[in-house]
């Protein structure tokens, strides 16, 4: 049985980014989004750090937290061969109700792809907080270019510069 990571969250976290389950490279490295072809960290650093490369994993987490973001996965554990979400079986959701009670500043949920949203919705129903389903940063999701993904993520991560979340739709 594969096990996910604890949440990356701080007292100022307003936006929680929710993945499905870490892939093989991430589980081996014990780091969120560690697969070198996943575009998550590139997007975060393009949006918030003018494209500077991250120094290390601690730098990545510091940037996330400094910008009021948090990270967690829909699933606490599952069985899966390989890294594809479509191969996930026997899964158990993370305890989001407790996380939200303990972190009341979380206002918005961004699901990193349809699978993350699907697993969350199956366990808890449609979120009671404003949310968006984002284009997955996984290289397996190739329906959009990097530039298209970046534009969607930038719009969701910088809502003061864009329309209120309640007026936006799923980015897929």
Secondary structure, 3 states (H helix, E strand, C coil): CEECCCCECCCCCCEEEEECCCCHHHHHHCCCCCCCCCCHHHHHHHHHCCCCCCCCHHHHHHHHHHCCEEEEECEEEEECCCCCHHHCEEEEECCHHHHHHHCCCCCEEEEECHHHHHHHHHHHCCCCCEEEEECCCCCCCCCCCHHHHHHHHHHHHCHHHCCCHHHCCCCC
